[in-house]
Amino acid sequence: MAVPKRSEIRPGTFVSIVEKHNQRTGERTEGYVERLLTRSATHPHGIKVRLETGEVGRVQEVLEED
């Protein structure tokens, strides 16, 4: 599964991220994007974002809101 491109992510998007300290386990955190931190259009490990709750990580998947 390919990671989403920067154009697919905007502030307010509901996403699943992997934080730096969880890279080995792949444990994901879900939340809403507050700010995009990666400037390039793509990144092989995912676009880095800050969630509204303050966590920083790389987007693995854009999720549908329930």
TORMINU-568896 format. One record per atom (N, C-alpha, C): residue in one letter; x, z, y. Coordinates in pm, whole numbers, plus 50000, padded with zeros to 5 digits. Each point is the difference from the previous one (the first is absolute). Layout:
BEGIN
aXZY ...
This chain:
BEGIN
m500845000049882 m499165000050118 m500895000050124 a499734990850090 a500794998950122 a499525010150104 v500925005050079 v499645009350108 v499384992150115 p499095006150077 p499344993050111 p500984996350111 k499694989050069 k500784995650116 k499565007950123 r500824999750103 r499715007150125 r498694995250061 s499704987249987 s498794994350060 s498725005449935 e500115005949881 e498855005549929 e499735014650037 i500905006150078 i499925014350031 i499865001950151 r499045008150039 r499775003150142 r499725015050012 p500185005750119 p499605014050016 p498545001749959 g499735010549922 g498665002549951 g499754994749860 t500934992049945 t499864994749865 t500205011249898 f499165000449896 f500115010049893 f500984994649897 v501115007149977 v501084995049915 v500495010749902 s500794995449906 s500705008649905 s501504998150027 i500725011250024 i501444999150030 i500815008149900 v501294996949993 v500955008249926 v500975005750102 e500055013350008 e500935006750091 e501404999849939 k501025001450084 k501404999449957 k500305009449883 h499535012550010 h500315009749895 h499224997549870 n499054990750001 n499244996649880 n500354986349943 q501074993950050 q500344986649953 q500324999549851 r500665010149949 r500355000149857 r498775001249911 t499055008550040 t498815002149918 t498914989750029 g500034994150119 g498984990350038 g498695006450041 e500005013250020 e498785007050041 e499554994850136 r498714996950008 r499474994050122 r499165009750081 t499974997450130 t499195007650094 t499064990150068 e498745003850013 e499034991450066 e499695005150139 g499724990850090 g499635003950136 g499824988150090 y499725003050126 y499774989750101 y501264998150084 v500354987550025 v501194996650077 v499825004150146 e500985007350050 e500045003250143 e500884990050074 r501164996849937 r500984991450067 r500854992649897 l500294987350028 l500914992349915 l501415002250050 l500935002849909 l501385002950039 l500964988649968 t499644991249906 t500834988449968 t499624988650092 r501014993850062 r499734989050094 r499934986349932 s500684998449887 s500024986949934 s498664997149931 a499754987449973 a498734995749940 a499835004849857 t501115001349928 t499975004549861 t501165009449973 h499905007449892 h501105008349952 h499835001149849 p501074998549923 p499864999949854 p499425013049941 h500165011350069 h499505012749950 h498725004450069 g499514992050094 g498775003250072 g500265002850147 i498994997750082 i500085002550143 i499935015150024 k500925005350079 k500025014350028 k498985003350108 v499195010449973 v498965004250094 v499985015250013 r499375004750108 r499705014350015 r498485001249986 l499565009149915 l498575002549984 l499515009450109 e498695000650019 e499415008950101 e500335014649972 t500305003349874 t500345013849962 t501485003150017 g500804989950040 g501415002250028 g500964995549892 e499524997249880 e500894995449894 e500544986150033 v501254997549961 v500634987050021 v500384994549863 g499684987349978 g500354993849874 g499774985050004 r500244993549886 r499864985649993 r498704996449929 v499264990750061 v498684996149949 v500164992449868 q499315005049897 q499994993649870 q498724992049978 e498915004450068 e498724993649976 e499065002950117 v499214990050038 v498925002050097 v498765003249918 l499365011250031 l498875004749920 l498674997350069 e498954999449920 e498634998750051 e499495014150026 e499295001850110 e499395013050029 e498765001549915 d499775012249951 d498805002549917 d498775001950085 
